Amino acid sequence: MSKVLDHDTVWFQELAPRDYYNENDLERTVKLYLETIFPDYRVFSFKQKLLNNITGKSSAADLGMIKNDYSEWYVIEVELGKHTKEEVIKQIHTFRNFTPNKDNSDYICKERNDLNKSKVESLITSSILPKLMVIVNEEKEKWKSDLAKLSCEMCVFQIYNDFDNRKLYRLSGEFPTIYTDFCHCKFEKSLPFAIKLLSKDFLNKHGIKNGDTLEIFFEGRSYKWERQDDGSIPYLICNSTTSPLDPISARYRLNYYSKSRTIQNRNLFSRLFSKIKTINQNTFVFIKD
């Protein structure tokens, strides 16, 4: 079993995936945290029997989720890694070959009465088929190719705890893009006015497209940067006569503050003798990593 060491030098140990908890425990935990992990989706239990149009047999999934803009939805099967591949593939084959209908949208709206009923029905009964995902509690390399043939994503969800029973969750594999409020960047020393973003989706999430100009603060000063993509790799080019970035440091982090935030220096001497900084909302800031 794997272990994780956090920044406070606290060890987290993985709970034995085959012995410590059962599938209901895993499903409850996944459901509890899924909207935190995927904030662009709303999650619901989806225990309705789904009819396989090919075999004529029915199977029920575990969970589902609908994107907040009602543009797509997921059917999700939560599995323990100790289950056989054949069991899992049989379930997913049914979910790939059922025909979504109004009964499904009615069921979903009963599970989540905060959803727009007409928009849910329009999505479920449209030609947009649900995306499929298996969430499993350990790496299952042998499942991947067979799931891929059914256009099903496989997400690995692992549970850890520490000495005081605080929980930590690790996510890997395939799943919807998780947008964060920061992005790791690399200073291109061969291009002193350029920085490469190591996430392709970060600027897209905040509405910054190729060719757009944005204001970014660095060490208290404001600079104009232009997004210029090289193929699929996004770069930011500084529109300044001198490069504001420190050439000694190759790694930076681009933070996005969606709300006003007060930043206090962690160093005691600096806290005593420097002013507390207030970052305004909707602001981009470069930080040395």
Number of C-alpha atoms within 10 A of each C-alpha: 9 10 13 16 11 10 7 6 8 11 15 22 19 19 19 15 20 14 8 8 12 12 16 13 10 21 19 13 14 19 17 12 13 16 15 12 15 17 14 16 21 19 23 22 19 20 14 16 13 22 18 19 15 10 10 11 11 15 17 16 20 18 20 23 23 22 15 13 9 17 12 17 22 17 24 26 22 24 22 19 19 13 11 11 15 10 10 19 17 11 18 24 19 22 29 19 17 18 17 20 14 14 12 19 20 17 15 25 17 13 14 15 10 9 16 11 16 12 13 22 20 16 22 25 16 11 10 13 19 21 17 21 23 25 25 23 24 20 16 14 8 9 17 15 11 15 20 11 9 15 14 24 18 24 21 20 19 22 20 21 17 17 10 7 10 9 14 15 14 12 14 13 12 14 17 12 11 12 18 11 13 18 19 18 22 17 22 15 14 7 10 16 19 22 23 22 23 15 15 15 16 22 18 12 12 13 9 15 15 16 12 12 17 15 14 19 18 16 11 11 9 13 16 14 21 19 22 18 17 10 6 7 12 21 23 23 20 23 14 11 7 9 15 16 20 13 12 8 12 15 17 20 17 21 18 21 16 14 11 12 12 10 11 14 13 8 8 10 9 12 12 10 8 11 11 13 12 11 19 13 12 11 16 21 20 20 17 15 12
